[in-house]
Amino acid sequence: MDLHDVARGRGSRERAMAPVTGPTMTVGIWSDMLYPADRQRQIAEILRTRDVPMDSVEIDSPQGHDAFLINSDQLAELIEQLLSTAAKASL
């Protein structure tokens, strides 16, 4: 699981993110060592430079990668926000 790289087989993160055009949100957790928050910020910046509708959130949790399980209520709110944004964009 810790070997995932969105750019693997695609040449670069920029190339991997090229098909993304709809509302997007990156969520980083400052203490996550498997998917570091700085990588989420890099992906967000790539999308912003292409004018993709973008939100970027960093969760303040000492729980590391498990924060997505422990802070599930916070993540659910973020997902609801993204889905609402996407629904409005499709009208």
Phi and psi restraints in degrees (range 20) as a CNS / XPLOR table:
assign (resid 1 and name C) (resid 2 and name N)
       (resid 2 and name CA) (resid 2 and name C) 1.0 -80.2 20.0 2
assign (resid 2 and name N) (resid 2 and name CA)
       (resid 2 and name C) (resid 3 and name N) 1.0 4.9 20.0 2
assign (resid 2 and name C) (resid 3 and name N)
       (resid 3 and name CA) (resid 3 and name C) 1.0 -99.2 20.0 2
assign (resid 3 and name N) (resid 3 and name CA)
       (resid 3 and name C) (resid 4 and name N) 1.0 1.4 20.0 2
assign (resid 3 and name C) (resid 4 and name N)
       (resid 4 and name CA) (resid 4 and name C) 1.0 -65.7 20.0 2
assign (resid 4 and name N) (resid 4 and name CA)
       (resid 4 and name C) (resid 5 and name N) 1.0 132.5 20.0 2
assign (resid 4 and name C) (resid 5 and name N)
       (resid 5 and name CA) (resid 5 and name C) 1.0 -142.4 20.0 2
assign (resid 5 and name N) (resid 5 and name CA)
       (resid 5 and name C) (resid 6 and name N) 1.0 115.9 20.0 2
assign (resid 5 and name C) (resid 6 and name N)
       (resid 6 and name CA) (resid 6 and name C) 1.0 -58.1 20.0 2
assign (resid 6 and name N) (resid 6 and name CA)
       (resid 6 and name C) (resid 7 and name N) 1.0 -24.0 20.0 2
assign (resid 6 and name C) (resid 7 and name N)
       (resid 7 and name CA) (resid 7 and name C) 1.0 -84.2 20.0 2
assign (resid 7 and name N) (resid 7 and name CA)
       (resid 7 and name C) (resid 8 and name N) 1.0 -15.6 20.0 2
assign (resid 7 and name C) (resid 8 and name N)
       (resid 8 and name CA) (resid 8 and name C) 1.0 -58.5 20.0 2
assign (resid 8 and name N) (resid 8 and name CA)
       (resid 8 and name C) (resid 9 and name N) 1.0 125.4 20.0 2
assign (resid 8 and name C) (resid 9 and name N)
       (resid 9 and name CA) (resid 9 and name C) 1.0 80.3 20.0 2
assign (resid 9 and name N) (resid 9 and name CA)
       (resid 9 and name C) (resid 10 and name N) 1.0 -0.1 20.0 2
assign (resid 9 and name C) (resid 10 and name N)
       (resid 10 and name CA) (resid 10 and name C) 1.0 -121.1 20.0 2
assign (resid 10 and name N) (resid 10 and name CA)
       (resid 10 and name C) (resid 11 and name N) 1.0 -1.8 20.0 2
assign (resid 10 and name C) (resid 11 and name N)
       (resid 11 and name CA) (resid 11 and name C) 1.0 91.7 20.0 2
assign (resid 11 and name N) (resid 11 and name CA)
       (resid 11 and name C) (resid 12 and name N) 1.0 -42.7 20.0 2
assign (resid 11 and name C) (resid 12 and name N)
       (resid 12 and name CA) (resid 12 and name C) 1.0 -164.5 20.0 2
assign (resid 12 and name N) (resid 12 and name CA)
       (resid 12 and name C) (resid 13 and name N) 1.0 164.4 20.0 2
assign (resid 12 and name C) (resid 13 and name N)
       (resid 13 and name CA) (resid 13 and name C) 1.0 -63.5 20.0 2
assign (resid 13 and name N) (resid 13 and name CA)
       (resid 13 and name C) (resid 14 and name N) 1.0 -39.5 20.0 2
assign (resid 13 and name C) (resid 14 and name N)
       (resid 14 and name CA) (resid 14 and name C) 1.0 -58.8 20.0 2
assign (resid 14 and name N) (resid 14 and name CA)
       (resid 14 and name C) (resid 15 and name N) 1.0 -44.6 20.0 2
assign (resid 14 and name C) (resid 15 and name N)
       (resid 15 and name CA) (resid 15 and name C) 1.0 -66.8 20.0 2
assign (resid 15 and name N) (resid 15 and name CA)
       (resid 15 and name C) (resid 16 and name N) 1.0 -40.1 20.0 2
assign (resid 15 and name C) (resid 16 and name N)
       (resid 16 and name CA) (resid 16 and name C) 1.0 -64.0 20.0 2
assign (resid 16 and name N) (resid 16 and name CA)
       (resid 16 and name C) (resid 17 and name N) 1.0 -34.2 20.0 2
assign (resid 16 and name C) (resid 17 and name N)
       (resid 17 and name CA) (resid 17 and name C) 1.0 -89.5 20.0 2
assign (resid 17 and name N) (resid 17 and name CA)
       (resid 17 and name C) (resid 18 and name N) 1.0 -5.1 20.0 2
assign (resid 17 and name C) (resid 18 and name N)
       (resid 18 and name CA) (resid 18 and name C) 1.0 -54.8 20.0 2
assign (resid 18 and name N) (resid 18 and name CA)
       (resid 18 and name C) (resid 19 and name N) 1.0 -38.5 20.0 2
assign (resid 18 and name C) (resid 19 and name N)
       (resid 19 and name CA) (resid 19 and name C) 1.0 -71.6 20.0 2
assign (resid 19 and name N) (resid 19 and name CA)
       (resid 19 and name C) (resid 20 and name N) 1.0 -13.8 20.0 2
assign (resid 19 and name C) (resid 20 and name N)
       (resid 20 and name CA) (resid 20 and name C) 1.0 -75.8 20.0 2
assign (resid 20 and name N) (resid 20 and name CA)
       (resid 20 and name C) (resid 21 and name N) 1.0 121.8 20.0 2
assign (resid 20 and name C) (resid 21 and name N)
       (resid 21 and name CA) (resid 21 and name C) 1.0 -130.0 20.0 2
assign (resid 21 and name N) (resid 21 and name CA)
       (resid 21 and name C) (resid 22 and name N) 1.0 -20.8 20.0 2
assign (resid 21 and name C) (resid 22 and name N)
       (resid 22 and name CA) (resid 22 and name C) 1.0 -88.1 20.0 2
assign (resid 22 and name N) (resid 22 and name CA)
       (resid 22 and name C) (resid 23 and name N) 1.0 172.0 20.0 2
assign (resid 22 and name C) (resid 23 and name N)
       (resid 23 and name CA) (resid 23 and name C) 1.0 -51.3 20.0 2
assign (resid 23 and name N) (resid 23 and name CA)
       (resid 23 and name C) (resid 24 and name N) 1.0 132.6 20.0 2
assign (resid 23 and name C) (resid 24 and name N)
       (resid 24 and name CA) (resid 24 and name C) 1.0 -136.1 20.0 2
assign (resid 24 and name N) (resid 24 and name CA)
       (resid 24 and name C) (resid 25 and name N) 1.0 151.3 20.0 2
assign (resid 24 and name C) (resid 25 and name N)
       (resid 25 and name CA) (resid 25 and name C) 1.0 -138.2 20.0 2
assign (resid 25 and name N) (resid 25 and name CA)
       (resid 25 and name C) (resid 26 and name N) 1.0 131.5 20.0 2
assign (resid 25 and name C) (resid 26 and name N)
       (resid 26 and name CA) (resid 26 and name C) 1.0 -103.8 20.0 2
assign (resid 26 and name N) (resid 26 and name CA)
       (resid 26 and name C) (resid 27 and name N) 1.0 142.3 20.0 2
assign (resid 26 and name C) (resid 27 and name N)
       (resid 27 and name CA) (resid 27 and name C) 1.0 -127.6 20.0 2
assign (resid 27 and name N) (resid 27 and name CA)
       (resid 27 and name C) (resid 28 and name N) 1.0 117.9 20.0 2
assign (resid 27 and name C) (resid 28 and name N)
       (resid 28 and name CA) (resid 28 and name C) 1.0 -111.6 20.0 2
assign (resid 28 and name N) (resid 28 and name CA)
       (resid 28 and name C) (resid 29 and name N) 1.0 152.8 20.0 2
assign (resid 28 and name C) (resid 29 and name N)
       (resid 29 and name CA) (resid 29 and name C) 1.0 -120.9 20.0 2
assign (resid 29 and name N) (resid 29 and name CA)
       (resid 29 and name C) (resid 30 and name N) 1.0 118.5 20.0 2
assign (resid 29 and name C) (resid 30 and name N)
       (resid 30 and name CA) (resid 30 and name C) 1.0 -55.3 20.0 2
assign (resid 30 and name N) (resid 30 and name CA)
       (resid 30 and name C) (resid 31 and name N) 1.0 -28.4 20.0 2
assign (resid 30 and name C) (resid 31 and name N)
       (resid 31 and name CA) (resid 31 and name C) 1.0 -97.6 20.0 2
assign (resid 31 and name N) (resid 31 and name CA)
       (resid 31 and name C) (resid 32 and name N) 1.0 4.3 20.0 2
assign (resid 31 and name C) (resid 32 and name N)
       (resid 32 and name CA) (resid 32 and name C) 1.0 -78.5 20.0 2
assign (resid 32 and name N) (resid 32 and name CA)
       (resid 32 and name C) (resid 33 and name N) 1.0 115.3 20.0 2
assign (resid 32 and name C) (resid 33 and name N)
       (resid 33 and name CA) (resid 33 and name C) 1.0 -89.3 20.0 2
assign (resid 33 and name N) (resid 33 and name CA)
       (resid 33 and name C) (resid 34 and name N) 1.0 -19.6 20.0 2
assign (resid 33 and name C) (resid 34 and name N)
       (resid 34 and name CA) (resid 34 and name C) 1.0 -77.5 20.0 2
assign (resid 34 and name N) (resid 34 and name CA)
       (resid 34 and name C) (resid 35 and name N) 1.0 -42.1 20.0 2
assign (resid 34 and name C) (resid 35 and name N)
       (resid 35 and name CA) (resid 35 and name C) 1.0 -129.5 20.0 2
assign (resid 35 and name N) (resid 35 and name CA)
       (resid 35 and name C) (resid 36 and name N) 1.0 78.6 20.0 2
assign (resid 35 and name C) (resid 36 and name N)
       (resid 36 and name CA) (resid 36 and name C) 1.0 -57.5 20.0 2
assign (resid 36 and name N) (resid 36 and name CA)
       (resid 36 and name C) (resid 37 and name N) 1.0 145.2 20.0 2
assign (resid 36 and name C) (resid 37 and name N)
       (resid 37 and name CA) (resid 37 and name C) 1.0 -58.9 20.0 2
assign (resid 37 and name N) (resid 37 and name CA)
       (resid 37 and name C) (resid 38 and name N) 1.0 -32.2 20.0 2
assign (resid 37 and name C) (resid 38 and name N)
       (resid 38 and name CA) (resid 38 and name C) 1.0 -65.5 20.0 2
assign (resid 38 and name N) (resid 38 and name CA)
       (resid 38 and name C) (resid 39 and name N) 1.0 -31.0 20.0 2
assign (resid 38 and name C) (resid 39 and name N)
       (resid 39 and name CA) (resid 39 and name C) 1.0 -68.1 20.0 2
assign (resid 39 and name N) (resid 39 and name CA)
       (resid 39 and name C) (resid 40 and name N) 1.0 -37.7 20.0 2
assign (resid 39 and name C) (resid 40 and name N)
       (resid 40 and name CA) (resid 40 and name C) 1.0 -64.2 20.0 2
assign (resid 40 and name N) (resid 40 and name CA)
       (resid 40 and name C) (resid 41 and name N) 1.0 -39.7 20.0 2
assign (resid 40 and name C) (resid 41 and name N)
       (resid 41 and name CA) (resid 41 and name C) 1.0 -64.0 20.0 2
assign (resid 41 and name N) (resid 41 and name CA)
       (resid 41 and name C) (resid 42 and name N) 1.0 -38.1 20.0 2
assign (resid 41 and name C) (resid 42 and name N)
       (resid 42 and name CA) (resid 42 and name C) 1.0 -63.0 20.0 2
assign (resid 42 and name N) (resid 42 and name CA)
       (resid 42 and name C) (resid 43 and name N) 1.0 -44.6 20.0 2
assign (resid 42 and name C) (resid 43 and name N)
       (resid 43 and name CA) (resid 43 and name C) 1.0 -63.0 20.0 2
assign (resid 43 and name N) (resid 43 and name CA)
       (resid 43 and name C) (resid 44 and name N) 1.0 -43.1 20.0 2
assign (resid 43 and name C) (resid 44 and name N)
       (resid 44 and name CA) (resid 44 and name C) 1.0 -59.7 20.0 2
assign (resid 44 and name N) (resid 44 and name CA)
       (resid 44 and name C) (resid 45 and name N) 1.0 -42.5 20.0 2
assign (resid 44 and name C) (resid 45 and name N)
       (resid 45 and name CA) (resid 45 and name C) 1.0 -65.0 20.0 2
assign (resid 45 and name N) (resid 45 and name CA)
       (resid 45 and name C) (resid 46 and name N) 1.0 -40.3 20.0 2
assign (resid 45 and name C) (resid 46 and name N)
       (resid 46 and name CA) (resid 46 and name C) 1.0 -57.7 20.0 2
assign (resid 46 and name N) (resid 46 and name CA)
       (resid 46 and name C) (resid 47 and name N) 1.0 -46.2 20.0 2
assign (resid 46 and name C) (resid 47 and name N)
       (resid 47 and name CA) (resid 47 and name C) 1.0 -68.2 20.0 2
assign (resid 47 and name N) (resid 47 and name CA)
       (resid 47 and name C) (resid 48 and name N) 1.0 -39.5 20.0 2
assign (resid 47 and name C) (resid 48 and name N)
       (resid 48 and name CA) (resid 48 and name C) 1.0 -62.2 20.0 2
assign (resid 48 and name N) (resid 48 and name CA)
       (resid 48 and name C) (resid 49 and name N) 1.0 -39.3 20.0 2
assign (resid 48 and name C) (resid 49 and name N)
       (resid 49 and name CA) (resid 49 and name C) 1.0 -65.8 20.0 2
assign (resid 49 and name N) (resid 49 and name CA)
       (resid 49 and name C) (resid 50 and name N) 1.0 -19.0 20.0 2
assign (resid 49 and name C) (resid 50 and name N)
       (resid 50 and name CA) (resid 50 and name C) 1.0 -100.8 20.0 2
assign (resid 50 and name N) (resid 50 and name CA)
       (resid 50 and name C) (resid 51 and name N) 1.0 11.2 20.0 2
assign (resid 50 and name C) (resid 51 and name N)
       (resid 51 and name CA) (resid 51 and name C) 1.0 60.7 20.0 2
assign (resid 51 and name N) (resid 51 and name CA)
       (resid 51 and name C) (resid 52 and name N) 1.0 30.5 20.0 2
assign (resid 51 and name C) (resid 52 and name N)
       (resid 52 and name CA) (resid 52 and name C) 1.0 -75.9 20.0 2
assign (resid 52 and name N) (resid 52 and name CA)
       (resid 52 and name C) (resid 53 and name N) 1.0 133.1 20.0 2
assign (resid 52 and name C) (resid 53 and name N)
       (resid 53 and name CA) (resid 53 and name C) 1.0 -57.2 20.0 2
assign (resid 53 and name N) (resid 53 and name CA)
       (resid 53 and name C) (resid 54 and name N) 1.0 120.7 20.0 2
assign (resid 53 and name C) (resid 54 and name N)
       (resid 54 and name CA) (resid 54 and name C) 1.0 -142.7 20.0 2
assign (resid 54 and name N) (resid 54 and name CA)
       (resid 54 and name C) (resid 55 and name N) 1.0 133.6 20.0 2
assign (resid 54 and name C) (resid 55 and name N)
       (resid 55 and name CA) (resid 55 and name C) 1.0 -121.6 20.0 2
assign (resid 55 and name N) (resid 55 and name CA)
       (resid 55 and name C) (resid 56 and name N) 1.0 145.7 20.0 2
assign (resid 55 and name C) (resid 56 and name N)
       (resid 56 and name CA) (resid 56 and name C) 1.0 -133.4 20.0 2
assign (resid 56 and name N) (resid 56 and name CA)
       (resid 56 and name C) (resid 57 and name N) 1.0 127.0 20.0 2
assign (resid 56 and name C) (resid 57 and name N)
       (resid 57 and name CA) (resid 57 and name C) 1.0 -127.2 20.0 2
assign (resid 57 and name N) (resid 57 and name CA)
       (resid 57 and name C) (resid 58 and name N) 1.0 140.9 20.0 2
assign (resid 57 and name C) (resid 58 and name N)
       (resid 58 and name CA) (resid 58 and name C) 1.0 -121.0 20.0 2
assign (resid 58 and name N) (resid 58 and name CA)
       (resid 58 and name C) (resid 59 and name N) 1.0 123.7 20.0 2
assign (resid 58 and name C) (resid 59 and name N)
       (resid 59 and name CA) (resid 59 and name C) 1.0 -87.7 20.0 2
assign (resid 59 and name N) (resid 59 and name CA)
       (resid 59 and name C) (resid 60 and name N) 1.0 132.6 20.0 2
assign (resid 59 and name C) (resid 60 and name N)
       (resid 60 and name CA) (resid 60 and name C) 1.0 -91.9 20.0 2
assign (resid 60 and name N) (resid 60 and name CA)
       (resid 60 and name C) (resid 61 and name N) 1.0 95.8 20.0 2
assign (resid 60 and name C) (resid 61 and name N)
       (resid 61 and name CA) (resid 61 and name C) 1.0 -147.4 20.0 2
assign (resid 61 and name N) (resid 61 and name CA)
       (resid 61 and name C) (resid 62 and name N) 1.0 134.1 20.0 2
assign (resid 61 and name C) (resid 62 and name N)
       (resid 62 and name CA) (resid 62 and name C) 1.0 -82.0 20.0 2
assign (resid 62 and name N) (resid 62 and name CA)
       (resid 62 and name C) (resid 63 and name N) 1.0 4.4 20.0 2
assign (resid 62 and name C) (resid 63 and name N)
       (resid 63 and name CA) (resid 63 and name C) 1.0 -82.1 20.0 2
assign (resid 63 and name N) (resid 63 and name CA)
       (resid 63 and name C) (resid 64 and name N) 1.0 -0.7 20.0 2
assign (resid 63 and name C) (resid 64 and name N)
       (resid 64 and name CA) (resid 64 and name C) 1.0 64.9 20.0 2
assign (resid 64 and name N) (resid 64 and name CA)
       (resid 64 and name C) (resid 65 and name N) 1.0 -145.6 20.0 2
assign (resid 64 and name C) (resid 65 and name N)
       (resid 65 and name CA) (resid 65 and name C) 1.0 -61.0 20.0 2
assign (resid 65 and name N) (resid 65 and name CA)
       (resid 65 and name C) (resid 66 and name N) 1.0 -29.1 20.0 2
assign (resid 65 and name C) (resid 66 and name N)
       (resid 66 and name CA) (resid 66 and name C) 1.0 -71.6 20.0 2
assign (resid 66 and name N) (resid 66 and name CA)
       (resid 66 and name C) (resid 67 and name N) 1.0 -7.5 20.0 2
assign (resid 66 and name C) (resid 67 and name N)
       (resid 67 and name CA) (resid 67 and name C) 1.0 -59.1 20.0 2
assign (resid 67 and name N) (resid 67 and name CA)
       (resid 67 and name C) (resid 68 and name N) 1.0 -29.4 20.0 2
assign (resid 67 and name C) (resid 68 and name N)
       (resid 68 and name CA) (resid 68 and name C) 1.0 -66.4 20.0 2
assign (resid 68 and name N) (resid 68 and name CA)
       (resid 68 and name C) (resid 69 and name N) 1.0 -22.6 20.0 2
assign (resid 68 and name C) (resid 69 and name N)
       (resid 69 and name CA) (resid 69 and name C) 1.0 -87.5 20.0 2
assign (resid 69 and name N) (resid 69 and name CA)
       (resid 69 and name C) (resid 70 and name N) 1.0 -43.6 20.0 2
assign (resid 69 and name C) (resid 70 and name N)
       (resid 70 and name CA) (resid 70 and name C) 1.0 -73.2 20.0 2
assign (resid 70 and name N) (resid 70 and name CA)
       (resid 70 and name C) (resid 71 and name N) 1.0 -37.7 20.0 2
assign (resid 70 and name C) (resid 71 and name N)
       (resid 71 and name CA) (resid 71 and name C) 1.0 -101.0 20.0 2
assign (resid 71 and name N) (resid 71 and name CA)
       (resid 71 and name C) (resid 72 and name N) 1.0 39.0 20.0 2
assign (resid 71 and name C) (resid 72 and name N)
       (resid 72 and name CA) (resid 72 and name C) 1.0 -62.1 20.0 2
assign (resid 72 and name N) (resid 72 and name CA)
       (resid 72 and name C) (resid 73 and name N) 1.0 -32.0 20.0 2
assign (resid 72 and name C) (resid 73 and name N)
       (resid 73 and name CA) (resid 73 and name C) 1.0 -63.3 20.0 2
assign (resid 73 and name N) (resid 73 and name CA)
       (resid 73 and name C) (resid 74 and name N) 1.0 -41.9 20.0 2
assign (resid 73 and name C) (resid 74 and name N)
       (resid 74 and name CA) (resid 74 and name C) 1.0 -64.6 20.0 2
assign (resid 74 and name N) (resid 74 and name CA)
       (resid 74 and name C) (resid 75 and name N) 1.0 -41.7 20.0 2
assign (resid 74 and name C) (resid 75 and name N)
       (resid 75 and name CA) (resid 75 and name C) 1.0 -67.0 20.0 2
assign (resid 75 and name N) (resid 75 and name CA)
       (resid 75 and name C) (resid 76 and name N) 1.0 -38.1 20.0 2
assign (resid 75 and name C) (resid 76 and name N)
       (resid 76 and name CA) (resid 76 and name C) 1.0 -60.3 20.0 2
assign (resid 76 and name N) (resid 76 and name CA)
       (resid 76 and name C) (resid 77 and name N) 1.0 -41.2 20.0 2
assign (resid 76 and name C) (resid 77 and name N)
       (resid 77 and name CA) (resid 77 and name C) 1.0 -62.0 20.0 2
assign (resid 77 and name N) (resid 77 and name CA)
       (resid 77 and name C) (resid 78 and name N) 1.0 -41.9 20.0 2
assign (resid 77 and name C) (resid 78 and name N)
       (resid 78 and name CA) (resid 78 and name C) 1.0 -65.3 20.0 2
assign (resid 78 and name N) (resid 78 and name CA)
       (resid 78 and name C) (resid 79 and name N) 1.0 -40.7 20.0 2
assign (resid 78 and name C) (resid 79 and name N)
       (resid 79 and name CA) (resid 79 and name C) 1.0 -65.6 20.0 2
assign (resid 79 and name N) (resid 79 and name CA)
       (resid 79 and name C) (resid 80 and name N) 1.0 -42.0 20.0 2
assign (resid 79 and name C) (resid 80 and name N)
       (resid 80 and name CA) (resid 80 and name C) 1.0 -59.6 20.0 2
assign (resid 80 and name N) (resid 80 and name CA)
       (resid 80 and name C) (resid 81 and name N) 1.0 -42.2 20.0 2
assign (resid 80 and name C) (resid 81 and name N)
       (resid 81 and name CA) (resid 81 and name C) 1.0 -61.1 20.0 2
assign (resid 81 and name N) (resid 81 and name CA)
       (resid 81 and name C) (resid 82 and name N) 1.0 -45.7 20.0 2
assign (resid 81 and name C) (resid 82 and name N)
       (resid 82 and name CA) (resid 82 and name C) 1.0 -63.6 20.0 2
assign (resid 82 and name N) (resid 82 and name CA)
       (resid 82 and name C) (resid 83 and name N) 1.0 -44.6 20.0 2
assign (resid 82 and name C) (resid 83 and name N)
       (resid 83 and name CA) (resid 83 and name C) 1.0 -63.6 20.0 2
assign (resid 83 and name N) (resid 83 and name CA)
       (resid 83 and name C) (resid 84 and name N) 1.0 -37.7 20.0 2
assign (resid 83 and name C) (resid 84 and name N)
       (resid 84 and name CA) (resid 84 and name C) 1.0 -64.8 20.0 2
assign (resid 84 and name N) (resid 84 and name CA)
       (resid 84 and name C) (resid 85 and name N) 1.0 -43.5 20.0 2
assign (resid 84 and name C) (resid 85 and name N)
       (resid 85 and name CA) (resid 85 and name C) 1.0 -62.2 20.0 2
assign (resid 85 and name N) (resid 85 and name CA)
       (resid 85 and name C) (resid 86 and name N) 1.0 -43.9 20.0 2
assign (resid 85 and name C) (resid 86 and name N)
       (resid 86 and name CA) (resid 86 and name C) 1.0 -65.0 20.0 2
assign (resid 86 and name N) (resid 86 and name CA)
       (resid 86 and name C) (resid 87 and name N) 1.0 -40.0 20.0 2
assign (resid 86 and name C) (resid 87 and name N)
       (resid 87 and name CA) (resid 87 and name C) 1.0 -64.0 20.0 2
assign (resid 87 and name N) (resid 87 and name CA)
       (resid 87 and name C) (resid 88 and name N) 1.0 -42.8 20.0 2
assign (resid 87 and name C) (resid 88 and name N)
       (resid 88 and name CA) (resid 88 and name C) 1.0 -64.7 20.0 2
assign (resid 88 and name N) (resid 88 and name CA)
       (resid 88 and name C) (resid 89 and name N) 1.0 -37.2 20.0 2
assign (resid 88 and name C) (resid 89 and name N)
       (resid 89 and name CA) (resid 89 and name C) 1.0 -67.7 20.0 2
assign (resid 89 and name N) (resid 89 and name CA)
       (resid 89 and name C) (resid 90 and name N) 1.0 -25.9 20.0 2
assign (resid 89 and name C) (resid 90 and name N)
       (resid 90 and name CA) (resid 90 and name C) 1.0 -85.3 20.0 2
assign (resid 90 and name N) (resid 90 and name CA)
       (resid 90 and name C) (resid 91 and name N) 1.0 -7.7 20.0 2
